[in-house]
Amino acid sequence: MNDKENVTFEEFFKQNAKRIHYHMHKLGSYNPHREFYVEGLYELWMAYKKYEPNKGPLATYFNYTIHKRLIDLKNKQEKVTT
């Protein structure tokens, strides 16, 4: 997926949606309101828009940003419940 201008959102989403589920599972973040999934999807899209090819592989950047966003959300929720 080097040429992101030629990829539709639907194709992009299909290629990368499993990344969100992977990070949710890794963090043990399951919720009935799908808040973690929605946040992960938002971060995936933002990472796609901000990605600079000369700074490294796209997959690595996606994984880093999604994971970071979900950790921030989990920490925020844990503060509220304590």
Residue frames as qw, qx, qy, qz and C-alpha x, y, z in Angstrom:
[[0.000, 0.888, 0.460, 0.000, 0.00, 0.00, 0.00],
 [0.491, -0.187, 0.050, 0.849, 2.69, 2.47, -0.96],
 [0.012, -0.206, -0.322, -0.924, 0.45, 4.69, -3.10],
 [0.057, 0.383, 0.762, -0.518, -2.29, 5.65, -0.68],
 [0.308, 0.345, -0.063, -0.884, -3.97, 8.01, -3.14],
 [0.468, 0.124, -0.689, -0.539, -5.12, 5.02, -5.22],
 [0.241, -0.191, -0.928, 0.210, -6.74, 3.18, -2.29],
 [0.410, -0.569, -0.309, -0.643, -10.35, 3.82, -1.34],
 [0.373, -0.464, 0.514, -0.618, -11.35, 4.07, 2.29],
 [0.928, -0.073, 0.077, -0.356, -13.21, 0.77, 2.02],
 [0.843, 0.335, -0.370, 0.200, -10.11, -1.02, 0.68],
 [0.155, 0.557, -0.540, 0.612, -7.94, 0.63, 3.28],
 [0.618, -0.380, 0.355, -0.590, -10.32, -0.37, 6.06],
 [0.980, 0.046, -0.084, -0.174, -10.56, -3.99, 4.88],
 [0.695, 0.439, -0.446, 0.356, -6.77, -4.25, 4.75],
 [0.229, 0.392, -0.539, 0.709, -6.25, -2.86, 8.25],
 [0.627, -0.510, -0.074, -0.584, -9.32, -3.46, 10.45],
 [0.896, -0.202, -0.377, 0.117, -7.74, -6.53, 12.04],
 [0.411, 0.335, -0.412, 0.741, -5.00, -4.33, 13.48],
 [0.382, -0.484, 0.161, -0.771, -7.56, -2.69, 15.77],
 [0.903, -0.290, -0.154, -0.278, -8.89, -6.03, 17.01],
 [0.784, 0.163, -0.431, 0.416, -5.36, -7.29, 17.53],
 [0.180, 0.367, -0.406, 0.817, -4.44, -4.37, 19.79],
 [0.622, -0.425, 0.040, -0.656, -7.75, -4.56, 21.66],
 [0.946, -0.150, -0.284, -0.039, -7.11, -8.24, 22.36],
 [0.622, 0.276, -0.432, 0.593, -3.50, -7.58, 23.35],
 [0.046, -0.359, 0.355, -0.862, -4.63, -4.96, 25.89],
 [0.125, -0.345, -0.894, 0.256, -7.65, -6.97, 27.09],
 [0.172, 0.245, 0.134, -0.945, -9.89, -4.07, 26.06],
 [0.092, -0.367, -0.841, -0.386, -13.39, -5.30, 25.40],
 [0.172, 0.263, 0.425, -0.849, -16.43, -3.16, 25.85],
 [0.359, 0.506, 0.784, -0.022, -20.05, -3.50, 24.76],
 [0.237, 0.873, 0.195, -0.379, -20.22, 0.03, 23.36],
 [0.783, 0.408, 0.215, 0.418, -17.33, -0.56, 20.95],
 [0.108, -0.982, 0.083, 0.134, -15.57, 2.54, 22.21],
 [0.525, -0.521, 0.538, 0.404, -12.12, 0.98, 21.83],
 [0.596, 0.315, 0.626, 0.391, -12.89, -0.16, 18.30],
 [0.243, 0.920, 0.280, 0.124, -14.17, 3.28, 17.27],
 [0.270, -0.896, 0.267, 0.231, -11.12, 4.97, 18.80],
 [0.617, -0.239, 0.623, 0.416, -8.85, 2.50, 17.05],
 [0.518, 0.588, 0.539, 0.310, -10.60, 3.13, 13.74],
 [0.055, 0.996, 0.063, -0.027, -10.27, 6.88, 14.19],
 [0.410, -0.731, 0.448, 0.312, -6.57, 6.55, 14.98],
 [0.666, 0.114, 0.627, 0.388, -6.05, 4.25, 12.01],
 [0.396, 0.807, 0.370, 0.236, -7.55, 6.90, 9.74],
 [0.138, -0.976, 0.135, 0.097, -5.55, 9.72, 11.31],
 [0.590, -0.457, 0.550, 0.375, -2.33, 7.70, 10.99],
 [0.626, 0.413, 0.559, 0.353, -3.14, 7.06, 7.34],
 [0.221, 0.946, 0.187, 0.147, -3.57, 10.79, 6.73],
 [0.274, -0.915, 0.286, 0.080, -0.37, 11.73, 8.61],
 [0.892, -0.124, 0.328, 0.287, 1.88, 8.95, 7.34],
 [0.211, 0.863, -0.390, -0.240, 5.17, 10.03, 5.78],
 [0.971, 0.218, -0.099, 0.021, 6.75, 7.20, 3.70],
 [0.490, 0.619, -0.455, 0.413, 10.30, 8.40, 4.26],
 [0.328, -0.594, 0.503, -0.536, 9.97, 7.84, 8.03],
 [0.257, -0.196, 0.927, -0.193, 9.41, 4.08, 8.01],
 [0.114, -0.195, -0.916, -0.331, 6.99, 1.28, 7.12],
 [0.449, -0.331, -0.209, -0.803, 3.28, 2.07, 7.10],
 [0.753, -0.329, -0.558, -0.120, 2.33, -1.05, 9.08],
 [0.532, -0.116, -0.508, 0.667, 4.74, -0.17, 11.88],
 [0.057, -0.157, 0.104, -0.981, 3.34, 3.34, 12.11],
 [0.609, -0.342, -0.393, -0.598, -0.24, 2.07, 12.18],
 [0.736, -0.285, -0.592, 0.162, 0.52, -0.44, 14.91],
 [0.371, -0.023, -0.405, 0.835, 2.33, 2.14, 17.02],
 [0.201, -0.192, 0.006, -0.960, -0.36, 4.82, 16.79],
 [0.679, -0.339, -0.461, -0.460, -3.31, 2.47, 17.31],
 [0.690, -0.226, -0.596, 0.344, -1.67, 0.81, 20.29],
 [0.230, 0.036, -0.323, 0.918, -0.78, 4.15, 21.86],
 [0.385, -0.276, -0.169, -0.864, -4.31, 5.50, 21.40],
 [0.749, -0.334, -0.512, -0.256, -5.91, 2.42, 22.96],
 [0.572, -0.146, -0.551, 0.591, -3.52, 2.50, 25.92],
 [0.008, -0.142, 0.163, -0.976, -4.41, 6.16, 26.50],
 [0.583, -0.309, -0.315, -0.682, -8.12, 5.33, 26.38],
 [0.755, -0.266, -0.593, 0.084, -7.72, 2.38, 28.75],
 [0.406, -0.044, -0.459, 0.789, -5.73, 4.49, 31.21],
 [0.231, -0.224, -0.012, -0.947, -8.35, 7.22, 31.07],
 [0.706, -0.330, -0.431, -0.455, -11.16, 4.75, 31.77],
 [0.692, -0.190, -0.596, 0.360, -9.23, 3.19, 34.66],
 [0.163, 0.095, -0.332, 0.924, -8.79, 6.62, 36.27],
 [0.465, -0.287, -0.178, -0.818, -12.53, 7.24, 36.07],
 [0.800, -0.282, -0.477, -0.231, -13.39, 3.92, 37.74],
 [0.636, -0.101, -0.553, 0.529, -10.91, 4.28, 40.59]]
